[in-house]
């Protein structure tokens, strides 16, 4: 599946690095470079090469956090599980999918390793800032969930691995909470550029170089989707109706502050977890009287400058504009001369 795509990305990236290396060695360029490499893996579908898959057969077990009975799930989580057809997933399907996911993670690691090796062999790595991160995690069956779209740690937590020889100490793990836009501010400061206008990002450089420096452990995440009763709740790339859309739309937002996490679901009760006491997020403290103060504080912060009704209205407008654009594009589409063809055979599961 996506392995084939990512291998082409890897090859193109290494070719670019090799060419830049030649220019640097010849003295024909002294300009700094910025390179963003987008890999799809280990994204679903959970289809791995047989050799990679076989390495993990019998080594990957069931999820550590069992699924909650559908009757007692948070109402939004219940809707999502029912909507996406993951209420009844067999143990065999779970093990097979998780095994393939582990195999895809190893393949990702190999691809990243090849790119780092190319940077090193061309003498670029020693003076490079390298950041590895992702746009979302993977539930992989934890809590009875798959993919992303929720605020559980497996879905919303992503890696933030930073290397900058001579500037950041190697092999040090910092237990801090940050946002991805903090990484943007970090890159800009490291490169000597000003921060973006109106950015809420905080550069990590100082706190990485001075571990005892104060850092506010706070992060936000949000997930908003279309109103299924407005416009075309249709997603061609998903093969039909957009399973992510629901009546009234989806306006969800999360705040993590220190050990506390509050998940706001518009139209539903929130969830409240203490990740220090409950890292598996199994005990919802939303109705715990002793948590009334922290719940009120986090609700105020998560809704500050964030209006779910306004978001719904804006998404209606965007959907209407999208429909106009789709109709225009379908009648004026130019000849498609550049396309990466996906062979359907790349996306098949065998009986084994």
Secondary structure, DSSP 8 states (H G I E B T S, - for coil): -HHHHHHHHHHHHHHHHHHHHHHHHHTS------------TT-SS----HHHHHHHTTT--S-SS----GGGS-HHHHHHHHHHT-SS--HHHHHHHHHHHHHHHHHHHHHHHHHHHHHHHTT-GGG--EEEE-S----TTGGG--SSSS-SHHHH---EEEE-TTTS-TT--------HHHHHHHHHHHTT----TT------HHHHH-TTS----EEEEEEEE-BTTSS--EEGGGTEE-TT-BTT-EEEEEEEETTEEEEEETTS--EEEETTT-TT-----TT-GGGHHHHHHHHHHHTTT--HHHHHHHHHHHHHHHHHHHHHHHHH-----------GGGG-----
